[in-house]
Amino acid sequence: MKTRLLKFAGSLMLIIASTVVFAQDPPPPPNGGHGQNNNQTPGGSAPIGSGIALLLSMAALYGGKKVYDARKKLME
């Protein structure tokens, strides 16, 4: 009973914390905010394609290592 109560309390704390943590910045001021003289989109032109590729390759390597270790353990 005590462990169920602790699990429930922990889950409840995580749910409440996750709703409180998500906060947004106020919208940018009109007429080219962000310190620019012209009207640019918020965030500029930051490339995210290479970051996604890096993240996917690291995830594939990690998964491959897990599979390799699991097969190695089965062979023993």
mmCIF file of the N, C-alpha and C atoms, coordinates in Angstrom:
data_MODEL
# 
_entry.id   MODEL 
# 
loop_
_atom_site.group_PDB 
_atom_site.id 
_atom_site.type_symbol 
_atom_site.label_atom_id 
_atom_site.label_alt_id 
_atom_site.label_comp_id 
_atom_site.label_asym_id 
_atom_site.label_entity_id 
_atom_site.label_seq_id 
_atom_site.pdbx_PDB_ins_code 
_atom_site.Cartn_x 
_atom_site.Cartn_y 
_atom_site.Cartn_z 
_atom_site.occupancy 
_atom_site.B_iso_or_equiv 
_atom_site.pdbx_formal_charge 
_atom_site.auth_seq_id 
_atom_site.auth_comp_id 
_atom_site.auth_asym_id 
_atom_site.auth_atom_id 
_atom_site.pdbx_PDB_model_num 
ATOM 1   N N  . MET A 1 1  ? 0.826  -1.190  0.000   1.00 0.00 ? 1  MET A N  1 
ATOM 2   C CA . MET A 1 1  ? 0.000  0.000   0.000   1.00 0.00 ? 1  MET A CA 1 
ATOM 3   C C  . MET A 1 1  ? 0.866  1.248   0.000   1.00 0.00 ? 1  MET A C  1 
ATOM 4   N N  . LYS A 1 2  ? 1.948  1.219   0.782   1.00 0.00 ? 2  LYS A N  1 
ATOM 5   C CA . LYS A 1 2  ? 2.808  2.389   0.874   1.00 0.00 ? 2  LYS A CA 1 
ATOM 6   C C  . LYS A 1 2  ? 3.514  2.643   -0.454  1.00 0.00 ? 2  LYS A C  1 
ATOM 7   N N  . THR A 1 3  ? 3.944  1.579   -1.132  1.00 0.00 ? 3  THR A N  1 
ATOM 8   C CA . THR A 1 3  ? 4.631  1.768   -2.415  1.00 0.00 ? 3  THR A CA 1 
ATOM 9   C C  . THR A 1 3  ? 3.664  2.289   -3.470  1.00 0.00 ? 3  THR A C  1 
ATOM 10  N N  . ARG A 1 4  ? 2.413  1.838   -3.452  1.00 0.00 ? 4  ARG A N  1 
ATOM 11  C CA . ARG A 1 4  ? 1.428  2.356   -4.408  1.00 0.00 ? 4  ARG A CA 1 
ATOM 12  C C  . ARG A 1 4  ? 1.188  3.836   -4.182  1.00 0.00 ? 4  ARG A C  1 
ATOM 13  N N  . LEU A 1 5  ? 1.140  4.237   -2.913  1.00 0.00 ? 5  LEU A N  1 
ATOM 14  C CA . LEU A 1 5  ? 0.937  5.639   -2.595  1.00 0.00 ? 5  LEU A CA 1 
ATOM 15  C C  . LEU A 1 5  ? 2.125  6.473   -3.048  1.00 0.00 ? 5  LEU A C  1 
ATOM 16  N N  . LEU A 1 6  ? 3.337  5.968   -2.840  1.00 0.00 ? 6  LEU A N  1 
ATOM 17  C CA . LEU A 1 6  ? 4.536  6.695   -3.280  1.00 0.00 ? 6  LEU A CA 1 
ATOM 18  C C  . LEU A 1 6  ? 4.585  6.798   -4.805  1.00 0.00 ? 6  LEU A C  1 
ATOM 19  N N  . LYS A 1 7  ? 4.239  5.725   -5.503  1.00 0.00 ? 7  LYS A N  1 
ATOM 20  C CA . LYS A 1 7  ? 4.220  5.769   -6.967  1.00 0.00 ? 7  LYS A CA 1 
ATOM 21  C C  . LYS A 1 7  ? 3.174  6.765   -7.461  1.00 0.00 ? 7  LYS A C  1 
ATOM 22  N N  . PHE A 1 8  ? 2.009  6.755   -6.833  1.00 0.00 ? 8  PHE A N  1 
ATOM 23  C CA . PHE A 1 8  ? 0.958  7.686   -7.220  1.00 0.00 ? 8  PHE A CA 1 
ATOM 24  C C  . PHE A 1 8  ? 1.389  9.126   -6.968  1.00 0.00 ? 8  PHE A C  1 
ATOM 25  N N  . ALA A 1 9  ? 1.992  9.388   -5.822  1.00 0.00 ? 9  ALA A N  1 
ATOM 26  C CA . ALA A 1 9  ? 2.439  10.744  -5.495  1.00 0.00 ? 9  ALA A CA 1 
ATOM 27  C C  . ALA A 1 9  ? 3.537  11.195  -6.452  1.00 0.00 ? 9  ALA A C  1 
ATOM 28  N N  . GLY A 1 10 ? 4.454  10.299  -6.786  1.00 0.00 ? 10 GLY A N  1 
ATOM 29  C CA . GLY A 1 10 ? 5.519  10.644  -7.724  1.00 0.00 ? 10 GLY A CA 1 
ATOM 30  C C  . GLY A 1 10 ? 4.976  10.941  -9.104  1.00 0.00 ? 10 GLY A C  1 
ATOM 31  N N  . SER A 1 11 ? 4.030  10.129  -9.559  1.00 0.00 ? 11 SER A N  1 
ATOM 32  C CA . SER A 1 11 ? 3.416  10.359  -10.868 1.00 0.00 ? 11 SER A CA 1 
ATOM 33  C C  . SER A 1 11 ? 2.656  11.678  -10.880 1.00 0.00 ? 11 SER A C  1 
ATOM 34  N N  . LEU A 1 12 ? 1.947  11.954  -9.822  1.00 0.00 ? 12 LEU A N  1 
ATOM 35  C CA . LEU A 1 12 ? 1.194  13.195  -9.731  1.00 0.00 ? 12 LEU A CA 1 
ATOM 36  C C  . LEU A 1 12 ? 2.124  14.403  -9.746  1.00 0.00 ? 12 LEU A C  1 
ATOM 37  N N  . MET A 1 13 ? 3.243  14.308  -9.048  1.00 0.00 ? 13 MET A N  1 
ATOM 38  C CA . MET A 1 13 ? 4.210  15.413  -9.050  1.00 0.00 ? 13 MET A CA 1 
ATOM 39  C C  . MET A 1 13 ? 4.781  15.641  -10.442 1.00 0.00 ? 13 MET A C  1 
ATOM 40  N N  . LEU A 1 14 ? 5.096  14.565  -11.166 1.00 0.00 ? 14 LEU A N  1 
ATOM 41  C CA . LEU A 1 14 ? 5.622  14.710  -12.518 1.00 0.00 ? 14 LEU A CA 1 
ATOM 42  C C  . LEU A 1 14 ? 4.603  15.332  -13.457 1.00 0.00 ? 14 LEU A C  1 
ATOM 43  N N  . ILE A 1 15 ? 3.361  14.937  -13.332 1.00 0.00 ? 15 ILE A N  1 
ATOM 44  C CA . ILE A 1 15 ? 2.319  15.502  -14.195 1.00 0.00 ? 15 ILE A CA 1 
ATOM 45  C C  . ILE A 1 15 ? 2.142  16.984  -13.915 1.00 0.00 ? 15 ILE A C  1 
ATOM 46  N N  . ILE A 1 16 ? 2.095  17.347  -12.651 1.00 0.00 ? 16 ILE A N  1 
ATOM 47  C CA . ILE A 1 16 ? 1.927  18.757  -12.292 1.00 0.00 ? 16 ILE A CA 1 
ATOM 48  C C  . ILE A 1 16 ? 3.142  19.562  -12.728 1.00 0.00 ? 16 ILE A C  1 
ATOM 49  N N  . ALA A 1 17 ? 4.340  19.027  -12.517 1.00 0.00 ? 17 ALA A N  1 
ATOM 50  C CA . ALA A 1 17 ? 5.553  19.749  -12.899 1.00 0.00 ? 17 ALA A CA 1 
ATOM 51  C C  . ALA A 1 17 ? 5.629  19.932  -14.407 1.00 0.00 ? 17 ALA A C  1 
ATOM 52  N N  . SER A 1 18 ? 5.191  18.935  -15.173 1.00 0.00 ? 18 SER A N  1 
ATOM 53  C CA . SER A 1 18 ? 5.274  19.060  -16.624 1.00 0.00 ? 18 SER A CA 1 
ATOM 54  C C  . SER A 1 18 ? 4.327  20.120  -17.158 1.00 0.00 ? 18 SER A C  1 
ATOM 55  N N  . THR A 1 19 ? 3.197  20.328  -16.512 1.00 0.00 ? 19 THR A N  1 
ATOM 56  C CA . THR A 1 19 ? 2.284  21.369  -16.981 1.00 0.00 ? 19 THR A CA 1 
ATOM 57  C C  . THR A 1 19 ? 2.768  22.757  -16.577 1.00 0.00 ? 19 THR A C  1 
ATOM 58  N N  . VAL A 1 20 ? 3.497  22.865  -15.497 1.00 0.00 ? 20 VAL A N  1 
ATOM 59  C CA . VAL A 1 20 ? 3.985  24.161  -15.042 1.00 0.00 ? 20 VAL A CA 1 
ATOM 60  C C  . VAL A 1 20 ? 5.219  24.583  -15.821 1.00 0.00 ? 20 VAL A C  1 
ATOM 61  N N  . VAL A 1 21 ? 6.027  23.630  -16.239 1.00 0.00 ? 21 VAL A N  1 
ATOM 62  C CA . VAL A 1 21 ? 7.302  23.934  -16.881 1.00 0.00 ? 21 VAL A CA 1 
ATOM 63  C C  . VAL A 1 21 ? 7.114  24.498  -18.282 1.00 0.00 ? 21 VAL A C  1 
ATOM 64  N N  . PHE A 1 22 ? 6.094  24.062  -19.015 1.00 0.00 ? 22 PHE A N  1 
ATOM 65  C CA . PHE A 1 22 ? 5.898  24.529  -20.383 1.00 0.00 ? 22 PHE A CA 1 
ATOM 66  C C  . PHE A 1 22 ? 5.399  25.967  -20.376 1.00 0.00 ? 22 PHE A C  1 
ATOM 67  N N  . ALA A 1 23 ? 6.298  26.886  -20.645 1.00 0.00 ? 23 ALA A N  1 
ATOM 68  C CA . ALA A 1 23 ? 5.946  28.292  -20.710 1.00 0.00 ? 23 ALA A CA 1 
ATOM 69  C C  . ALA A 1 23 ? 6.486  28.853  -22.021 1.00 0.00 ? 23 ALA A C  1 
ATOM 70  N N  . GLN A 1 24 ? 5.804  29.818  -22.578 1.00 0.00 ? 24 GLN A N  1 
ATOM 71  C CA . GLN A 1 24 ? 6.223  30.418  -23.831 1.00 0.00 ? 24 GLN A CA 1 
ATOM 72  C C  . GLN A 1 24 ? 6.663  31.848  -23.592 1.00 0.00 ? 24 GLN A C  1 
ATOM 73  N N  . ASP A 1 25 ? 7.607  32.270  -24.429 1.00 0.00 ? 25 ASP A N  1 
ATOM 74  C CA . ASP A 1 25 ? 8.017  33.664  -24.404 1.00 0.00 ? 25 ASP A CA 1 
ATOM 75  C C  . ASP A 1 25 ? 6.897  34.505  -25.011 1.00 0.00 ? 25 ASP A C  1 
ATOM 76  N N  . PRO A 1 26 ? 6.874  35.778  -24.680 1.00 0.00 ? 26 PRO A N  1 
ATOM 77  C CA . PRO A 1 26 ? 5.872  36.640  -25.313 1.00 0.00 ? 26 PRO A CA 1 
ATOM 78  C C  . PRO A 1 26 ? 6.183  36.781  -26.806 1.00 0.00 ? 26 PRO A C  1 
ATOM 79  N N  . PRO A 1 27 ? 5.196  37.081  -27.614 1.00 0.00 ? 27 PRO A N  1 
ATOM 80  C CA . PRO A 1 27 ? 5.451  37.214  -29.047 1.00 0.00 ? 27 PRO A CA 1 
ATOM 81  C C  . PRO A 1 27 ? 6.389  38.385  -29.327 1.00 0.00 ? 27 PRO A C  1 
ATOM 82  N N  . PRO A 1 28 ? 7.131  38.312  -30.434 1.00 0.00 ? 28 PRO A N  1 
ATOM 83  C CA . PRO A 1 28 ? 8.064  39.395  -30.740 1.00 0.00 ? 28 PRO A CA 1 
ATOM 84  C C  . PRO A 1 28 ? 7.320  40.677  -31.070 1.00 0.00 ? 28 PRO A C  1 
ATOM 85  N N  . PRO A 1 29 ? 7.950  41.801  -30.849 1.00 0.00 ? 29 PRO A N  1 
ATOM 86  C CA . PRO A 1 29 ? 7.288  43.073  -31.156 1.00 0.00 ? 29 PRO A CA 1 
ATOM 87  C C  . PRO A 1 29 ? 7.079  43.202  -32.669 1.00 0.00 ? 29 PRO A C  1 
ATOM 88  N N  . PRO A 1 30 ? 6.028  43.885  -33.076 1.00 0.00 ? 30 PRO A N  1 
ATOM 89  C CA . PRO A 1 30 ? 5.782  44.037  -34.511 1.00 0.00 ? 30 PRO A CA 1 
ATOM 90  C C  . PRO A 1 30 ? 6.835  44.923  -35.171 1.00 0.00 ? 30 PRO A C  1 
ATOM 91  N N  . ASN A 1 31 ? 6.851  44.906  -36.488 1.00 0.00 ? 31 ASN A N  1 
ATOM 92  C CA . ASN A 1 31 ? 7.746  45.733  -37.293 1.00 0.00 ? 31 ASN A CA 1 
ATOM 93  C C  . ASN A 1 31 ? 9.205  45.403  -37.053 1.00 0.00 ? 31 ASN A C  1 
ATOM 94  N N  . GLY A 1 32 ? 9.545  44.144  -37.204 1.00 0.00 ? 32 GLY A N  1 
ATOM 95  C CA . GLY A 1 32 ? 10.956 43.753  -37.201 1.00 0.00 ? 32 GLY A CA 1 
ATOM 96  C C  . GLY A 1 32 ? 11.622 43.840  -35.853 1.00 0.00 ? 32 GLY A C  1 
ATOM 97  N N  . GLY A 1 33 ? 11.100 43.170  -34.864 1.00 0.00 ? 33 GLY A N  1 
ATOM 98  C CA . GLY A 1 33 ? 11.752 43.146  -33.566 1.00 0.00 ? 33 GLY A CA 1 
ATOM 99  C C  . GLY A 1 33 ? 13.056 42.373  -33.645 1.00 0.00 ? 33 GLY A C  1 
ATOM 100 N N  . HIS A 1 34 ? 13.529 41.867  -32.609 1.00 0.00 ? 34 HIS A N  1 
ATOM 101 C CA . HIS A 1 34 ? 14.756 41.075  -32.521 1.00 0.00 ? 34 HIS A CA 1 
ATOM 102 C C  . HIS A 1 34 ? 15.984 41.889  -32.906 1.00 0.00 ? 34 HIS A C  1 
ATOM 103 N N  . GLY A 1 35 ? 15.952 43.195  -32.786 1.00 0.00 ? 35 GLY A N  1 
ATOM 104 C CA . GLY A 1 35 ? 17.123 44.005  -33.061 1.00 0.00 ? 35 GLY A CA 1 
ATOM 105 C C  . GLY A 1 35 ? 17.436 44.153  -34.540 1.00 0.00 ? 35 GLY A C  1 
ATOM 106 N N  . GLN A 1 36 ? 16.503 43.863  -35.418 1.00 0.00 ? 36 GLN A N  1 
ATOM 107 C CA . GLN A 1 36 ? 16.724 43.968  -36.860 1.00 0.00 ? 36 GLN A CA 1 
ATOM 108 C C  . GLN A 1 36 ? 15.985 45.187  -37.391 1.00 0.00 ? 36 GLN A C  1 
ATOM 109 N N  . ASN A 1 37 ? 16.500 45.737  -38.474 1.00 0.00 ? 37 ASN A N  1 
ATOM 110 C CA . ASN A 1 37 ? 15.831 46.871  -39.108 1.00 0.00 ? 37 ASN A CA 1 
ATOM 111 C C  . ASN A 1 37 ? 14.742 46.415  -40.063 1.00 0.00 ? 37 ASN A C  1 
ATOM 112 N N  . ASN A 1 38 ? 14.875 45.215  -40.606 1.00 0.00 ? 38 ASN A N  1 
ATOM 113 C CA . ASN A 1 38 ? 13.851 44.709  -41.523 1.00 0.00 ? 38 ASN A CA 1 
ATOM 114 C C  . ASN A 1 38 ? 13.007 43.664  -40.809 1.00 0.00 ? 38 ASN A C  1 
ATOM 115 N N  . ASN A 1 39 ? 11.915 43.277  -41.428 1.00 0.00 ? 39 ASN A N  1 
ATOM 116 C CA . ASN A 1 39 ? 10.980 42.352  -40.801 1.00 0.00 ? 39 ASN A CA 1 
ATOM 117 C C  . ASN A 1 39 ? 11.409 40.915  -41.085 1.00 0.00 ? 39 ASN A C  1 
ATOM 118 N N  . GLN A 1 40 ? 12.091 40.280  -40.145 1.00 0.00 ? 40 GLN A N  1 
ATOM 119 C CA . GLN A 1 40 ? 12.529 38.906  -40.299 1.00 0.00 ? 40 GLN A CA 1 
ATOM 120 C C  . GLN A 1 40 ? 11.665 37.996  -39.433 1.00 0.00 ? 40 GLN A C  1 
ATOM 121 N N  . THR A 1 41 ? 11.616 36.717  -39.828 1.00 0.00 ? 41 THR A N  1 
ATOM 122 C CA . THR A 1 41 ? 10.859 35.772  -39.032 1.00 0.00 ? 41 THR A CA 1 
ATOM 123 C C  . THR A 1 41 ? 11.586 35.495  -37.727 1.00 0.00 ? 41 THR A C  1 
ATOM 124 N N  . PRO A 1 42 ? 10.871 35.209  -36.651 1.00 0.00 ? 42 PRO A N  1 
ATOM 125 C CA . PRO A 1 42 ? 11.535 34.894  -35.386 1.00 0.00 ? 42 PRO A CA 1 
ATOM 126 C C  . PRO A 1 42 ? 12.388 33.641  -35.516 1.00 0.00 ? 42 PRO A C  1 
ATOM 127 N N  . GLY A 1 43 ? 13.555 33.664  -34.949 1.00 0.00 ? 43 GLY A N  1 
ATOM 128 C CA . GLY A 1 43 ? 14.440 32.510  -34.987 1.00 0.00 ? 43 GLY A CA 1 
ATOM 129 C C  . GLY A 1 43 ? 15.489 32.607  -36.065 1.00 0.00 ? 43 GLY A C  1 
ATOM 130 N N  . GLY A 1 44 ? 15.322 33.535  -36.999 1.00 0.00 ? 44 GLY A N  1 
ATOM 131 C CA . GLY A 1 44 ? 16.310 33.694  -38.056 1.00 0.00 ? 44 GLY A CA 1 
ATOM 132 C C  . GLY A 1 44 ? 16.313 32.514  -39.007 1.00 0.00 ? 44 GLY A C  1 
ATOM 133 N N  . SER A 1 45 ? 17.487 32.194  -39.507 1.00 0.00 ? 45 SER A N  1 
ATOM 134 C CA . SER A 1 45 ? 17.602 31.095  -40.469 1.00 0.00 ? 45 SER A CA 1 
ATOM 135 C C  . SER A 1 45 ? 18.558 30.041  -39.926 1.00 0.00 ? 45 SER A C  1 
ATOM 136 N N  . ALA A 1 46 ? 18.326 29.596  -38.727 1.00 0.00 ? 46 ALA A N  1 
ATOM 137 C CA . ALA A 1 46 ? 19.191 28.593  -38.107 1.00 0.00 ? 46 ALA A CA 1 
ATOM 138 C C  . ALA A 1 46 ? 18.930 27.233  -38.741 1.00 0.00 ? 46 ALA A C  1 
ATOM 139 N N  . PRO A 1 47 ? 19.970 26.570  -39.284 1.00 0.00 ? 47 PRO A N  1 
ATOM 140 C CA . PRO A 1 47 ? 19.764 25.251  -39.882 1.00 0.00 ? 47 PRO A CA 1 
ATOM 141 C C  . PRO A 1 47 ? 19.616 24.179  -38.807 1.00 0.00 ? 47 PRO A C  1 
ATOM 142 N N  . ILE A 1 48 ? 18.598 23.344  -38.945 1.00 0.00 ? 48 ILE A N  1 
ATOM 143 C CA . ILE A 1 48 ? 18.411 22.272  -37.972 1.00 0.00 ? 48 ILE A CA 1 
ATOM 144 C C  . ILE A 1 48 ? 18.596 20.910  -38.605 1.00 0.00 ? 48 ILE A C  1 
ATOM 145 N N  . GLY A 1 49 ? 18.800 20.867  -39.916 1.00 0.00 ? 49 GLY A N  1 
ATOM 146 C CA . GLY A 1 49 ? 18.930 19.594  -40.613 1.00 0.00 ? 49 GLY A CA 1 
ATOM 147 C C  . GLY A 1 49 ? 20.125 18.788  -40.134 1.00 0.00 ? 49 GLY A C  1 
ATOM 148 N N  . SER A 1 50 ? 21.275 19.424  -39.952 1.00 0.00 ? 50 SER A N  1 
ATOM 149 C CA . SER A 1 50 ? 22.471 18.686  -39.525 1.00 0.00 ? 50 SER A CA 1 
ATOM 150 C C  . SER A 1 50 ? 22.336 18.217  -38.078 1.00 0.00 ? 50 SER A C  1 
ATOM 151 N N  . GLY A 1 51 ? 21.641 18.960  -37.248 1.00 0.00 ? 51 GLY A N  1 
ATOM 152 C CA . GLY A 1 51 ? 21.431 18.543  -35.866 1.00 0.00 ? 51 GLY A CA 1 
ATOM 153 C C  . GLY A 1 51 ? 20.545 17.321  -35.784 1.00 0.00 ? 51 GLY A C  1 
ATOM 154 N N  . ILE A 1 52 ? 19.529 17.275  -36.621 1.00 0.00 ? 52 ILE A N  1 
ATOM 155 C CA . ILE A 1 52 ? 18.642 16.111  -36.642 1.00 0.00 ? 52 ILE A CA 1 
ATOM 156 C C  . ILE A 1 52 ? 19.398 14.891  -37.137 1.00 0.00 ? 52 ILE A C  1 
ATOM 157 N N  . ALA A 1 53 ? 20.215 15.071  -38.185 1.00 0.00 ? 53 ALA A N  1 
ATOM 158 C CA . ALA A 1 53 ? 20.999 13.947  -38.709 1.00 0.00 ? 53 ALA A CA 1 
ATOM 159 C C  . ALA A 1 53 ? 21.961 13.421  -37.653 1.00 0.00 ? 53 ALA A C  1 
ATOM 160 N N  . LEU A 1 54 ? 22.587 14.316  -36.910 1.00 0.00 ? 54 LEU A N  1 
ATOM 161 C CA . LEU A 1 54 ? 23.507 13.908  -35.851 1.00 0.00 ? 54 LEU A CA 1 
ATOM 162 C C  . LEU A 1 54 ? 22.759 13.145  -34.757 1.00 0.00 ? 54 LEU A C  1 
ATOM 163 N N  . LEU A 1 55 ? 21.596 13.629  -34.370 1.00 0.00 ? 55 LEU A N  1 
ATOM 164 C CA . LEU A 1 55 ? 20.801 12.967  -33.339 1.00 0.00 ? 55 LEU A CA 1 
ATOM 165 C C  . LEU A 1 55 ? 20.366 11.573  -33.793 1.00 0.00 ? 55 LEU A C  1 
ATOM 166 N N  . LEU A 1 56 ? 19.911 11.446  -35.026 1.00 0.00 ? 56 LEU A N  1 
ATOM 167 C CA . LEU A 1 56 ? 19.484 10.141  -35.540 1.00 0.00 ? 56 LEU A CA 1 
ATOM 168 C C  . LEU A 1 56 ? 20.650 9.164   -35.649 1.00 0.00 ? 56 LEU A C  1 
ATOM 169 N N  . SER A 1 57 ? 21.817 9.649   -36.072 1.00 0.00 ? 57 SER A N  1 
ATOM 170 C CA . SER A 1 57 ? 22.970 8.746   -36.183 1.00 0.00 ? 57 SER A CA 1 
ATOM 171 C C  . SER A 1 57 ? 23.433 8.278   -34.802 1.00 0.00 ? 57 SER A C  1 
ATOM 172 N N  . MET A 1 58 ? 23.413 9.158   -33.819 1.00 0.00 ? 58 MET A N  1 
ATOM 173 C CA . MET A 1 58 ? 23.805 8.744   -32.469 1.00 0.00 ? 58 MET A CA 1 
ATOM 174 C C  . MET A 1 58 ? 22.800 7.752   -31.892 1.00 0.00 ? 58 MET A C  1 
ATOM 175 N N  . ALA A 1 59 ? 21.517 7.935   -32.181 1.00 0.00 ? 59 ALA A N  1 
ATOM 176 C CA . ALA A 1 59 ? 20.506 6.995   -31.708 1.00 0.00 ? 59 ALA A CA 1 
ATOM 177 C C  . ALA A 1 59 ? 20.682 5.633   -32.367 1.00 0.00 ? 59 ALA A C  1 
ATOM 178 N N  . ALA A 1 60 ? 21.034 5.620   -33.665 1.00 0.00 ? 60 ALA A N  1 
ATOM 179 C CA . ALA A 1 60 ? 21.256 4.358   -34.363 1.00 0.00 ? 60 ALA A CA 1 
ATOM 180 C C  . ALA A 1 60 ? 22.484 3.641   -33.803 1.00 0.00 ? 60 ALA A C  1 
ATOM 181 N N  . LEU A 1 61 ? 23.531 4.376   -33.511 1.00 0.00 ? 61 LEU A N  1 
ATOM 182 C CA . LEU A 1 61 ? 24.726 3.768   -32.921 1.00 0.00 ? 61 LEU A CA 1 
ATOM 183 C C  . LEU A 1 61 ? 24.428 3.195   -31.536 1.00 0.00 ? 61 LEU A C  1 
ATOM 184 N N  . TYR A 1 62 ? 23.673 3.922   -30.740 1.00 0.00 ? 62 TYR A N  1 
ATOM 185 C CA . TYR A 1 62 ? 23.323 3.452   -29.405 1.00 0.00 ? 62 TYR A CA 1 
ATOM 186 C C  . TYR A 1 62 ? 22.470 2.183   -29.492 1.00 0.00 ? 62 TYR A C  1 
ATOM 187 N N  . GLY A 1 63 ? 21.492 2.175   -30.394 1.00 0.00 ? 63 GLY A N  1 
ATOM 188 C CA . GLY A 1 63 ? 20.662 0.994   -30.571 1.00 0.00 ? 63 GLY A CA 1 
ATOM 189 C C  . GLY A 1 63 ? 21.460 -0.187  -31.076 1.00 0.00 ? 63 GLY A C  1 
ATOM 190 N N  . GLY A 1 64 ? 22.401 0.064   -31.990 1.00 0.00 ? 64 GLY A N  1 
ATOM 191 C CA . GLY A 1 64 ? 23.261 -1.000  -32.488 1.00 0.00 ? 64 GLY A CA 1 
ATOM 192 C C  . GLY A 1 64 ? 24.119 -1.599  -31.396 1.00 0.00 ? 64 GLY A C  1 
ATOM 193 N N  . LYS A 1 65 ? 24.631 -0.767  -30.521 1.00 0.00 ? 65 LYS A N  1 
ATOM 194 C CA . LYS A 1 65 ? 25.445 -1.270  -29.406 1.00 0.00 ? 65 LYS A CA 1 
ATOM 195 C C  . LYS A 1 65 ? 24.602 -2.120  -28.466 1.00 0.00 ? 65 LYS A C  1 
ATOM 196 N N  . LYS A 1 66 ? 23.359 -1.694  -28.217 1.00 0.00 ? 66 LYS A N  1 
ATOM 197 C CA . LYS A 1 66 ? 22.472 -2.470  -27.352 1.00 0.00 ? 66 LYS A CA 1 
ATOM 198 C C  . LYS A 1 66 ? 22.186 -3.846  -27.953 1.00 0.00 ? 66 LYS A C  1 
ATOM 199 N N  . VAL A 1 67 ? 21.936 -3.879  -29.269 1.00 0.00 ? 67 VAL A N  1 
ATOM 200 C CA . VAL A 1 67 ? 21.677 -5.156  -29.935 1.00 0.00 ? 67 VAL A CA 1 
ATOM 201 C C  . VAL A 1 67 ? 22.918 -6.033  -29.887 1.00 0.00 ? 67 VAL A C  1 
ATOM 202 N N  . TYR A 1 68 ? 24.086 -5.452  -30.150 1.00 0.00 ? 68 TYR A N  1 
ATOM 203 C CA . TYR A 1 68 ? 25.345 -6.202  -30.117 1.00 0.00 ? 68 TYR A CA 1 
ATOM 204 C C  . TYR A 1 68 ? 25.586 -6.799  -28.727 1.00 0.00 ? 68 TYR A C  1 
ATOM 205 N N  . ASP A 1 69 ? 25.385 -5.983  -27.693 1.00 0.00 ? 69 ASP A N  1 
ATOM 206 C CA . ASP A 1 69 ? 25.592 -6.481  -26.320 1.00 0.00 ? 69 ASP A CA 1 
ATOM 207 C C  . ASP A 1 69 ? 24.583 -7.580  -25.972 1.00 0.00 ? 69 ASP A C  1 
ATOM 208 N N  . ALA A 1 70 ? 23.345 -7.454  -26.434 1.00 0.00 ? 70 ALA A N  1 
ATOM 209 C CA . ALA A 1 70 ? 22.337 -8.463  -26.129 1.00 0.00 ? 70 ALA A CA 1 
ATOM 210 C C  . ALA A 1 70 ? 22.667 -9.776  -26.818 1.00 0.00 ? 70 ALA A C  1 
ATOM 211 N N  . ARG A 1 71 ? 23.122 -9.714  -28.064 1.00 0.00 ? 71 ARG A N  1 
ATOM 212 C CA . ARG A 1 71 ? 23.490 -10.945 -28.777 1.00 0.00 ? 71 ARG A CA 1 
ATOM 213 C C  . ARG A 1 71 ? 24.726 -11.581 -28.170 1.00 0.00 ? 71 ARG A C  1 
ATOM 214 N N  . LYS A 1 72 ? 25.664 -10.744 -27.751 1.00 0.00 ? 72 LYS A N  1 
ATOM 215 C CA . LYS A 1 72 ? 26.876 -11.256 -27.125 1.00 0.00 ? 72 LYS A CA 1 
ATOM 216 C C  . LYS A 1 72 ? 26.532 -11.966 -25.820 1.00 0.00 ? 72 LYS A C  1 
ATOM 217 N N  . LYS A 1 73 ? 25.588 -11.415 -25.059 1.00 0.00 ? 73 LYS A N  1 
ATOM 218 C CA . LYS A 1 73 ? 25.169 -12.029 -23.800 1.00 0.00 ? 73 LYS A CA 1 
ATOM 219 C C  . LYS A 1 73 ? 24.456 -13.358 -24.041 1.00 0.00 ? 73 LYS A C  1 
ATOM 220 N N  . LEU A 1 74 ? 23.664 -13.447 -25.122 1.00 0.00 ? 74 LEU A N  1 
ATOM 221 C CA . LEU A 1 74 ? 22.970 -14.683 -25.470 1.00 0.00 ? 74 LEU A CA 1 
ATOM 222 C C  . LEU A 1 74 ? 23.946 -15.783 -25.867 1.00 0.00 ? 74 LEU A C  1 
ATOM 223 N N  . MET A 1 75 ? 25.039 -15.424 -26.516 1.00 0.00 ? 75 MET A N  1 
ATOM 224 C CA . MET A 1 75 ? 26.014 -16.404 -26.971 1.00 0.00 ? 75 MET A CA 1 
ATOM 225 C C  . MET A 1 75 ? 26.782 -17.024 -25.795 1.00 0.00 ? 75 MET A C  1 
ATOM 226 N N  . GLU A 1 76 ? 26.875 -16.294 -24.713 1.00 0.00 ? 76 GLU A N  1 
ATOM 227 C CA . GLU A 1 76 ? 27.645 -16.787 -23.549 1.00 0.00 ? 76 GLU A CA 1 
ATOM 228 C C  . GLU A 1 76 ? 26.922 -17.829 -22.793 1.00 0.00 ? 76 GLU A C  1 
# 
